[in-house]
Amino acid sequence: MEQDVSPVTALVVTAAAGDQQAWRELVARYAPLLVSVIRGFRLTPAETEDVAQTVWLRLVEHLDSLQEPRAIPGWLVTTARRESIRYLSSQHLRRMSDPLNDDQPPVADVPDPDEGLVRSERHQVLLAGLAELPSRQRELLLLLMQDPQPSYAEISRRTGIPVGSIGPTRSRALARLRSTPAVRGYVASEPTEGDRHDAASLG
């Protein structure tokens, strides 16, 4: 049986043992995925931060049972959706029980977590794959995903990658991204041209 040599495995094990640097690296790798899921529920930046903090606390509580790194993206997505719905439901109930809000328009219904599922899932798979990359490649691809995309000069300044090396580094990063378990599994289950839209936008 082939051994899993993913650096995330070592990070999870050492973070579970109390290593704060390993924990900070885990947060840096998976924060984009977590925020992406929570933002899908149309929360404000402050609310997004509150829900994200709750999810990170839940992960600390369960880290010992999540030492298989491939379980982390799915666990984060599921927990983030559950905590977002719980937060919105609590806000809805609080406003309904407040007599000062009797004349206010009703709060919006909790959004359906399946709304825009295909696009959202594709983006989340992409972010899960990015979390498996070395930090420099991950930072580069996240910058290339921004809208509007920063100039190569700005990307070079922020990553330390020479302008002339950004293209080759991007190609190597994309090749590595396509080989990650998250992306390979998704492409195998949804082999359509549309599923490669987000990855193609990095080119």
PyMOL commands that set and color helices and strands:
alter all, ss='L'
color gray80, all
select helices_A, chain A and resi 7-16+20-39+45-65+71-96+99-101+117-130+135-145+152-159+163-178+181-189+193-200
alter helices_A, ss='H'
color red, helices_A
deselect
rebuild
show_as cartoon
